[in-house]
């Protein structure tokens, strides 16, 4: 059972480190508002994983993964939210071109924790991952629900550590990112990336 568990942790660690919408959302918030808001965003994302975990253990996520209609509704809602966040970044970069340097440092609006939570909860790929792959990784020596719950907690912890460390790394270069020209460039890059992820989510199949 220990070998199975360590293998599962390794797989989850690799999947956690693959760049995706969560990292783009965290980058946007950490660069614009600082490490505290970045960590709050990570907290929201982690909470979103726990929500999906509870739904998976309860069997509700399996219904979503099996229902084309439900999957499409959640997928399009999540895609629209990512595109909205990306458009915000692009609009802010355009506004900041005509603002004084001090004004260009105005942080984005909205609760960062809620931003992380919503972006993760409306990612239907998590439902597919938790109901399709996670059961195959669960240690066979534990009851199915207990094994799933354990791996969900491990995934949440790995995500918090990885993204939290990423935020703190970004904070070390905050002086660089606070330069108006750099901020505008980062807003444009993260805006395009978020819109790209949104379009990718909208066009992917379960």
C-alpha positions in Angstrom: 0.0 0.0 0.0 2.9 2.4 0.8 4.3 1.9 -2.7 0.9 2.7 -4.2 0.6 5.8 -2.1 4.0 7.1 -3.0 3.3 6.5 -6.7 0.1 8.4 -6.4 1.8 11.3 -4.7 4.4 11.4 -7.5 1.7 11.4 -10.2 -0.2 14.2 -8.4 3.0 16.2 -7.9 3.8 16.1 -11.6 0.2 17.1 -12.5 0.2 19.9 -10.0 3.4 21.4 -11.5 2.0 21.5 -15.0 1.2 25.1 -15.9 -2.6 25.7 -16.3 -5.4 28.2 -15.6 -4.7 28.1 -11.8 -1.1 29.3 -12.3 -2.2 32.0 -14.7 -4.8 33.3 -12.3 -2.3 33.3 -9.4 0.3 35.1 -11.6 -2.1 37.8 -12.5 -3.1 38.4 -8.9 0.3 38.1 -7.3 2.0 40.5 -9.8 -0.8 43.0 -9.6 -1.5 43.0 -5.9 1.4 41.4 -4.1 2.2 38.2 -2.3 -0.6 38.5 0.2 -3.4 38.6 -2.4 -1.5 35.9 -4.3 -1.6 33.6 -1.4 -5.3 34.4 -0.8 -5.9 33.4 -4.4 -4.0 30.1 -3.8 -6.2 29.6 -0.8 -9.3 30.0 -3.0 -7.9 27.5 -5.5 -7.2 25.0 -2.8 -10.7 25.4 -1.4 -12.0 24.7 -4.9 -10.1 21.4 -5.0 -11.6 20.5 -1.7 -15.1 21.3 -3.1 -14.4 19.0 -6.0 -13.0 16.4 -3.7 -16.2 16.4 -1.5 -18.3 16.1 -4.7 -16.2 13.3 -6.0 -16.4 11.3 -2.8 -20.1 11.9 -2.7 -20.4 10.7 -6.3 -21.8 14.0 -7.7 -18.7 14.8 -9.8 -19.2 11.4 -11.5 -22.6 12.6 -12.6 -21.1 15.7 -14.0 -18.4 13.8 -15.8 -21.0 11.4 -17.3 -23.5 14.1 -18.4 -22.6 15.9 -21.6 -25.1 18.7 -20.8 -23.9 19.3 -17.3 -20.3 19.2 -18.4 -20.9 21.7 -21.2 -22.7 24.1 -18.8 -19.9 24.1 -16.3 -17.2 24.1 -19.0 -18.7 27.2 -20.7 -19.2 29.0 -17.4 -15.5 28.4 -16.5 -14.3 29.4 -19.9 -16.3 32.6 -19.8 -14.8 33.4 -16.4 -11.3 32.9 -17.6 -11.9 35.0 -20.6 -13.4 37.7 -18.4 -10.3 37.7 -16.2 -8.1 37.9 -19.3 -10.1 40.8 -20.7 -9.7 42.6 -17.4 -6.0 42.3 -17.6 -5.8 43.6 -21.2 -8.1 46.5 -20.4 -6.0 47.4 -17.4 -2.8 47.4 -19.5 -4.4 49.8 -21.9 -5.7 52.1 -19.2 -2.3 52.1 -17.5 -0.6 53.4 -20.6 -2.1 56.8 -20.0 -1.8 56.8 -16.2 1.0 58.1 -14.0 3.3 55.4 -12.5 1.6 55.6 -9.1 -1.8 55.1 -10.6 -0.6 52.2 -12.7 0.1 50.3 -9.5 -3.6 50.2 -8.6 -4.5 46.5 -7.7 -7.3 44.8 -9.5 -10.7 44.7 -7.9 -12.5 41.7 -6.4 -11.8 39.3 -3.6 -8.7 37.3 -4.5 -9.8 34.2 -2.5 -13.2 34.2 -4.4 -11.3 34.6 -7.7 -9.3 31.5 -7.0 -12.3 29.6 -5.8 -14.5 30.4 -8.7 -11.8 29.8 -11.3 -11.2 26.3 -9.9 -14.8 25.3 -9.2 -15.8 26.1 -12.8 -13.0 23.9 -14.2 -14.8 20.7 -15.2 -11.5 19.0 -16.0 -11.0 18.6 -12.2 -14.2 16.6 -12.0 -13.0 14.4 -14.8 -9.6 14.0 -13.2 -11.1 13.2 -9.8 -13.6 10.7 -11.1 -11.5 9.2 -13.9 -7.8 9.1 -12.7 -7.9 9.5 -9.0 -9.8 6.2 -8.2 -7.1 4.3 -10.1 -4.4 5.9 -7.9 -6.1 5.2 -4.6 -4.3 2.7 -2.3 -6.1 -0.6 -2.5 -5.6 -1.3 1.2 -8.1 1.5 2.1 -11.8 1.7 1.6 -12.5 3.4 -1.8 -14.0 6.6 -0.2 -11.1 6.8 2.3 -8.5 6.4 -0.4 -10.1 9.0 -2.6 -10.4 11.5 0.3 -6.8 10.9 1.2 -5.6 11.7 -2.3 -7.8 14.8 -2.6 -6.2 16.1 0.6 -2.7 15.3 -0.8 -3.5 17.1 -4.0 -4.8 20.1 -2.2 -1.7 20.3 0.0 0.7 19.9 -3.0 -1.2 22.6 -4.9 -1.0 25.0 -1.9 2.7 24.3 -1.5 3.5 24.6 -5.2 1.5 27.7 -6.0 2.3 29.3 -2.6 6.0 28.8 -3.3 5.5 30.3 -6.8 3.9 33.3 -5.3 6.7 33.9 -2.8 9.2 33.5 -5.7 7.4 36.2 -7.6 7.4 38.5 -4.6 11.2 38.4 -4.5 11.1 40.1 -7.9 8.3 42.6 -6.9 10.5 45.6 -7.5 11.0 44.5 -11.1 7.3 43.8 -11.6 6.3 47.1 -10.2 7.8 49.0 -13.0 4.9 50.4 -15.1 6.3 49.1 -18.4 6.8 45.6 -16.9 3.3 45.7 -15.3 1.7 46.6 -18.6 3.6 43.8 -20.3 2.6 41.2 -17.6 -1.0 42.3 -17.8 -0.9 41.7 -21.6 0.8 38.4 -21.3 -1.5 37.1 -18.5 -4.5 38.5 -20.2 -3.7 36.6 -23.5 -2.8 33.4 -21.5 -6.1 33.5 -19.5 -8.1 34.1 -22.7 -6.2 31.3 -24.4 -7.0 28.9 -21.5 -10.6 30.0 -21.6 -10.9 29.2 -25.3 -9.1 25.9 -24.7 -11.5 25.0 -21.9 -14.5 25.9 -24.1 -13.4 23.7 -26.9 -12.1 20.6 -25.0 -14.2 17.4 -24.7 -14.7 15.4 -21.5 
